[in-house]
Amino acid sequence: MTSEQIRDPETDELLTPRNAAVVIIDYQPVQVNSIASMDRQLLVNNIVGVANIARAYGLPVVHSTVNVQTGLNKPPIPQLRNVLGDLPAYDRTSINAWEDREFVEAVKATGRRKLVMAALWTEACLTFPSLDALREGYQVYPVTDAVGGTSLTAHETALRRIEQAGARPITWVQLLCELQRDWARKETVGDFMRLFIETGGTAGLQFAYDRAER
């Protein structure tokens, strides 16, 4: 069993730790508490999983909040702050993060053209910057099970809109598997297993992997 030679991680069409950045927008208490398209605890688990995946695989993260400095909104949920605590949060007043200069400069500074995006709500704070980024030639990957809307209809309609514009929907499990890609990449296998199980995967995968290692 011999894997192919690892493809160039910067030009690979699939997501790699060297060609992608993660964008996380507005996971604040008011936004989380208004989600009606999925279970809120599952949403929190999944976005924390996405953030942990980014950290484990060394992807740059651009984190943005809305109206914290104005006092109209609260800081991000603590579960996310525990993962991203040492990263700057670009606070804005605009609903569309792409209309905030510091946010866009931070995205461009990553040097990555593949943007794994998660935001609340799907119908606004995910849709608007996704459409703008696509127009500027970025590839946008919305993490569909780590975002939510004020209703299931709002969420699904927003995802259809950005997909029609060229977005490439993924899930957190797909993101994790796409970054790992090969069990021969031993340096991240331990993180893969830990994150998969902690974020909601089955411990059966650990059992199968342990048997394959023998």
C-alpha positions as CSV (number, residue, x, y, z in Angstrom):
1,M,0.0,0.0,0.0
2,T,1.8,3.1,-1.2
3,S,0.2,6.5,-1.3
4,E,0.8,8.8,-4.2
5,Q,3.4,11.5,-3.7
6,I,1.8,14.3,-1.6
7,R,0.5,17.0,-4.0
8,D,1.7,20.5,-3.8
9,P,-0.1,21.8,-0.7
10,E,-0.2,25.4,-2.0
11,T,-1.7,24.6,-5.5
12,D,-3.8,21.5,-4.6
13,E,-7.4,21.9,-5.6
14,L,-8.5,20.4,-2.4
15,L,-8.2,22.2,1.0
16,T,-4.8,21.8,2.7
17,P,-3.2,23.5,5.7
18,R,-1.1,25.6,3.3
19,N,-3.8,26.9,0.9
20,A,-6.8,27.7,3.1
21,A,-7.8,30.1,5.9
22,V,-10.7,30.0,8.3
23,V,-13.1,32.9,8.8
24,I,-15.4,33.0,11.9
25,I,-18.0,35.7,12.2
26,D,-20.3,36.7,15.0
27,Y,-20.6,33.7,17.3
28,Q,-22.0,35.9,20.1
29,P,-24.7,35.2,22.7
30,V,-27.5,37.1,21.0
31,Q,-26.8,35.5,17.6
32,V,-26.4,31.9,19.0
33,N,-29.6,32.3,21.1
34,S,-31.6,33.3,18.1
35,I,-30.8,30.3,16.0
36,A,-33.8,28.2,15.0
37,S,-32.4,26.1,12.1
38,M,-30.6,23.5,14.3
39,D,-29.9,22.6,17.8
40,R,-28.0,25.4,19.4
41,Q,-25.7,23.2,21.5
42,L,-24.8,21.2,18.4
43,L,-24.1,24.5,16.6
44,V,-21.7,25.5,19.4
45,N,-20.0,22.1,19.4
46,N,-19.5,22.3,15.7
47,I,-18.1,25.8,15.5
48,V,-15.7,25.1,18.4
49,G,-14.7,22.0,16.4
50,V,-14.0,24.1,13.3
51,A,-11.9,26.5,15.4
52,N,-9.9,23.6,17.0
53,I,-9.4,22.1,13.5
54,A,-7.9,25.3,12.3
55,R,-5.6,25.5,15.3
56,A,-4.5,21.9,15.0
57,Y,-3.7,22.1,11.3
58,G,-2.1,25.6,11.5
59,L,-4.6,27.4,9.3
60,P,-4.8,31.2,9.7
61,V,-8.0,32.3,11.4
62,V,-9.7,35.7,10.8
63,H,-12.2,36.3,13.6
64,S,-14.8,39.1,13.6
65,T,-17.5,40.4,15.9
66,V,-20.2,43.0,15.6
67,N,-21.0,45.9,17.9
68,V,-18.9,44.9,20.9
69,Q,-17.1,48.2,21.1
70,T,-20.4,50.1,20.8
71,G,-21.7,48.2,23.8
72,L,-24.7,47.0,21.8
73,N,-23.5,43.4,21.8
74,K,-21.6,40.9,23.9
75,P,-18.2,39.3,23.2
76,P,-18.1,35.9,21.5
77,I,-19.3,32.9,23.4
78,P,-16.8,31.6,26.0
79,Q,-16.4,28.2,24.4
80,L,-15.0,29.9,21.2
81,R,-13.0,32.4,23.2
82,N,-11.2,29.5,24.9
83,V,-9.9,28.4,21.5
84,L,-9.3,31.8,19.8
85,G,-8.5,33.8,22.9
86,D,-5.1,35.1,21.7
87,L,-6.3,36.0,18.2
88,P,-7.6,39.5,17.4
89,A,-11.3,39.9,16.8
90,Y,-12.1,42.6,14.2
91,D,-15.1,44.3,15.6
92,R,-17.5,46.1,13.2
93,T,-20.7,47.9,12.9
94,S,-21.5,46.6,9.4
95,I,-23.7,43.5,9.0
96,N,-21.6,42.6,6.0
97,A,-18.0,41.9,7.3
98,W,-16.7,42.5,3.8
99,E,-17.7,46.2,4.2
100,D,-15.3,46.5,7.1
101,R,-11.8,47.6,6.0
102,E,-9.8,45.9,8.8
103,F,-11.6,42.6,8.3
104,V,-10.9,42.6,4.5
105,E,-7.3,43.5,5.1
106,A,-6.9,40.7,7.6
107,V,-8.4,38.2,5.1
108,K,-6.1,39.4,2.3
109,A,-3.1,39.3,4.7
110,T,-3.5,35.5,5.1
111,G,-2.4,35.1,1.5
112,R,-4.9,32.3,1.1
113,R,-7.6,32.2,-1.7
114,K,-9.6,29.4,-0.2
115,L,-11.8,30.7,2.7
116,V,-13.5,28.2,5.0
117,M,-16.3,30.4,6.3
118,A,-18.7,30.2,9.3
119,A,-21.0,33.0,10.5
120,L,-24.2,33.8,12.2
121,W,-26.7,34.2,10.7
122,T,-26.5,32.2,7.5
123,E,-28.9,34.6,5.8
124,A,-26.9,37.7,6.5
125,C,-23.4,37.6,8.1
126,L,-22.5,34.5,6.1
127,T,-24.2,35.3,2.8
128,F,-23.0,38.8,2.3
129,P,-19.3,38.4,2.8
130,S,-19.4,35.1,0.9
131,L,-20.9,36.8,-2.1
132,D,-18.4,39.6,-2.0
133,A,-15.4,37.3,-1.6
134,L,-16.6,35.2,-4.5
135,R,-16.9,38.3,-6.7
136,E,-13.3,39.0,-5.8
137,G,-12.1,35.6,-6.9
138,Y,-11.9,33.8,-3.6
139,Q,-13.1,30.2,-3.3
140,V,-15.6,30.1,-0.4
141,Y,-16.4,27.0,1.6
142,P,-19.3,27.5,4.0
143,V,-19.3,25.0,6.9
144,T,-23.0,24.1,6.7
145,D,-23.4,22.3,10.0
146,A,-21.5,25.1,11.9
147,V,-23.8,27.9,10.7
148,G,-27.4,28.7,11.5
149,G,-30.3,31.0,10.6
150,T,-33.4,32.4,12.3
151,S,-35.4,29.7,10.6
152,L,-34.7,26.5,8.7
153,T,-36.1,28.2,5.6
154,A,-33.8,31.2,6.0
155,H,-30.8,29.0,6.5
156,E,-31.4,26.7,3.6
157,T,-32.4,29.6,1.2
158,A,-29.2,31.4,2.1
159,L,-27.0,28.4,1.5
160,R,-28.7,27.9,-1.9
161,R,-28.0,31.5,-2.8
162,I,-24.3,31.4,-2.1
163,E,-24.0,27.9,-3.7
164,Q,-25.5,29.3,-6.9
165,A,-22.9,32.0,-6.8
166,G,-20.1,29.5,-6.6
167,A,-19.6,28.6,-3.0
168,R,-18.6,25.0,-2.1
169,P,-20.5,23.7,0.9
170,I,-18.7,21.4,3.4
171,T,-19.2,20.0,6.9
172,W,-16.8,20.0,9.8
173,V,-16.1,16.3,9.3
174,Q,-15.3,16.9,5.6
175,L,-13.0,19.8,6.5
176,L,-11.1,17.6,9.0
177,C,-10.8,14.7,6.6
178,E,-9.7,16.9,3.7
179,L,-7.0,18.5,5.7
180,Q,-5.7,15.2,7.0
181,R,-6.1,13.3,3.7
182,D,-3.6,10.5,4.4
183,W,-3.0,8.5,7.6
184,A,0.7,8.5,6.6
185,R,0.7,12.1,7.8
186,K,1.5,10.9,11.3
187,E,2.1,14.3,12.9
188,T,-1.6,15.2,12.8
189,V,-3.3,11.7,13.2
190,G,-3.6,12.2,17.0
191,D,-5.2,15.6,16.6
192,F,-7.6,14.1,14.0
193,M,-8.8,11.4,16.3
194,R,-9.1,13.7,19.3
195,L,-11.0,16.3,17.4
196,F,-13.3,13.8,15.6
197,I,-14.4,12.2,18.9
198,E,-14.6,15.5,20.9
199,T,-16.6,17.3,18.3
200,G,-19.2,14.5,17.9
201,G,-17.8,11.7,15.9
202,T,-18.0,8.1,17.0
203,A,-15.4,6.3,19.1
204,G,-15.7,3.4,16.6
205,L,-13.3,5.2,14.3
206,Q,-10.7,5.1,17.0
207,F,-11.3,1.4,17.4
208,A,-10.9,0.8,13.6
209,Y,-7.8,2.9,13.4
210,D,-6.2,1.1,16.4
211,R,-6.8,-2.2,14.8
212,A,-5.3,-1.1,11.5
213,E,-2.2,0.1,13.3
214,R,-1.5,-3.4,14.7
